[in-house]
Amino acid sequence: MLKKALLLLLCSFLLFMVGLVDLASAASPVEISAKDSVRFDLTTHQFFAEGDVVIEFDDLTLYGDRLLWDSDKQILYLDGNVIMEQSEERFYGDSLVYNVETSQGTFEQVYSEFSGENINGLIFVFGDQMHIDGDDFHIVQGKVSTCDLSTPHYHLAIKSIQVYPGEKMIIRGVTYYEGKIPLFYWPYLAIPLDNRFDVDYFNLPEVGYSAKDGYYIKNRYNYFITQNANGTIFYDYYTKHGFGLGLNHNYGHRSLGKGNFAFYSIPATHRQYFSTQLNHEYEQDNLKLTTKNAYYQELVDDILEVKRKTQTSLYYRREGLTVTGSVNYEDEIGSSESRDMTLAGSWNQKITPNLDLNLRGSVTAKDDERVINQLAETAYRLNNHTFSLSFQQQYNPDILDPEATASWRSVNKLPEFTWRWQNPTFNGQRFPGRFELGVGRYLEYPSLVVSWRVAPKLELSSRTWRSDFGTTLTYSGGLAGYFYDYDLSQQVAHGRISLVQSLTPNLRFSSTYNRQVVFGETLFRFDQQNPRHTLTGQLSYTNRPFTASIRTGYNFELERFDSLVKQVSWNNYNAGLNLSATMYYNLNTKQFGNLVTMFNYRPHERFNIRLGSRYQLNNQRFERVDSQLSFDLTEKIAVKYDMIYDMIKQKFTRGELTVTIDLHCRELSLAYNQVREEFRVKYSLNAFPKLPLGFSSTDGISLFELTDLQELLGIDSDDDDEEDDDDYD
């Protein structure tokens, strides 16, 4: 104990002497401790230490067996099991020479581990030598791998690595070795260590075959010059089309903004395939400008298909003022032609704390049809009152819908005055809702009807009442009147009430009644109110793991029933088993609709099977069958099959077989798509982000990718309408 105390006292004295000699030239004090021995040469001003040496300086901590410190030159010589810790990084090596003043040094036989926010696991780096310059590290003649074995399955032999902790790794002269066999070479690679870039950082070539492209090999070369200049170069080869070349470049500038430019072309082919896009975003102070532009062309069946699209938006905001503008344009030229365009803008200004000015306008064109909407409005707020005066031209949106029938084209409000009273008080009683009074002069096209209109409205907000007997009532409603010239008027009363009643702990009944009554007539078509009168009901039974329900409804105006829907399900979560069936019955035609069945069995994470079907009970035939199967053939081999079969068309709309082989730190995927007649092989490193292996089909999505059972299988009233043309929902 006395020996340790004397040793610490001697260290303190020597450090004090060193400080007198030249420590003042260092930016921060250096703390040194050693377990075995320390000594200081007053003649040479050199400090010696041995045994578990620890040096602390700023955010740098060094460990080693032996230390020589030249205090005149401010240089440390450390060897023997050297460890350097700086920020969150740690390096190991044989020896280190480090200048305390310049924060520069050289590390021999270095080893380190790095992690990144978008990297799974660790990156192991070995190097003959590492040069240190502040927070940047440059490793020469080294190896990189993400395999944690002492003899890694693969490694990247590199000429040099520049490491910027928490930012990126720049690797030059890269050769990929599978074991001892060199396979690929890259002159330059960049691997970001943060999450600023949602791209594939490291890709190996992908090979495969498809009926459309023939055999192919796809290559990706990712470059990272700076944070504001990085991207991917595509260089592919198809036996049926030749070379495919492309670029996806991300750029940024402090004053001009950031964006992305990309193109891809297959020049030496009859397909004439070319696509490009340009996206840019500029944001400065209160202004934001965004533009997205794309162009695509390809020769299909001797017809050149061309698609163009642009979206540009402007947003400006300062205290009391918000200005927006946008331009959207899209067209198609080829086998079918279409054109859509929208120009829109708005000006919202707070003139006083209670007075606002709102200006809005838009021009929308679809093919040869064009509509113009515009609004000028000023609004004044006083407590719970709002007064507004507006001039507006409003077009019927059904004009641009080819499947809709437009009963009117446009209406001009010249002008319209509105008074809104939120939660009004009558005779000292607060009414939970809103009173509104509108007065305006309207001109409707193409009828050319002109009239003043006075429209008082009273709306009751949704209210809920609950009893002690398991009853819950939710209700809302309102009254409205529309008074025109020529002694014409239209009155509307509407209400909605919902009931939920618990009959037993397992049985529940719910129902909704919706009614709208219309009296009188209107001069116009744009404000035509239609009566509504519907009633829906559902009875549900739940006794885990079993659930069942039956629901239907009736439209009193159309005198038609909704479909009768019966659902049963059995869920055993512990066993991973789920069974369900849904049946539809048309009460109007007294005919059965579809029967939907689902089976899902997942006893553990490594095995899952799903089966689904849609059966037409009336025609006694299957419409479609869905299946998903995934399981581990061995501990290293996983199999997945995803299928959709159209029983009516007698063809697969989806068929994907994927075999994934786990090679410890790597992964080999073999995939076959029977719809596209495409076979693909992909070899990837687990640590680096990669695009998921998957396909898309133009004939629909898998049933299992949705949640609600009715939506899951595309079952609604429209399906029954196609079957018997009598059902209504």
ABEGO torsion letter per residue (X at the ends): XAAAAAAAAAAAAAAAAAAAAAAAABABBBBBBBAABBBBBAAAGBBBBBEGBBBBBEABBBBBABBBBBAAAGBBBBBEGBBBBBEABBBBBABBBBBAAAGBBBBBGBBBBBBBAABBEBBBBBBABBBBBEABBBBBGBBBBABABABBABBBBBABBBBBBGABBBBBGBBBBBEABBABBBABBBBBABAABBBBABBBBBBBBBAAAEBBBBBBBBBBABAABBEBBBBBBBAAAEBBBBBBBBBBBAAAEBBBBBBBBBABBAAGBBBBBBBBBBBBEABBBBBBBBBBBBBBGGBBBBBBBBBBBBBBBBBGBBBBBBBBBBBBBEABBBBBBBBBBBBBBBABAABBBBBBBBBBBBEABBBBBBBBBBBBBBEABBBBBBBBBBBBAAAABAABBBABABBBBOBBBBBBBBGBBBGGBBBBEBBBBBBBBBBBOAAGBBBBBBBBBBBBBBBBBBBAAGBBBBBBEBBBBBBBBGGBBBBBBBBBBBBBBBABAABBBBBBBBBBBBBEBBABAAABBBBBBBBBBBBBBBBOABBBBBBBBBBAAAGBBBBBBBBBBBBBAAAGBBBBBBBBBBAAAGBBBBBBBBBBBBABAABBBBBBBBBBAAAGBBABBBBBBBBBABAABBBBBBBBBBAAAGBBABBBBBBBBBAGABBBBBBBBAAAGBBBBBBBBAABBBBBBBBBBAAEBBAAABABAAAAAGBBAAAAAAAAGABBX
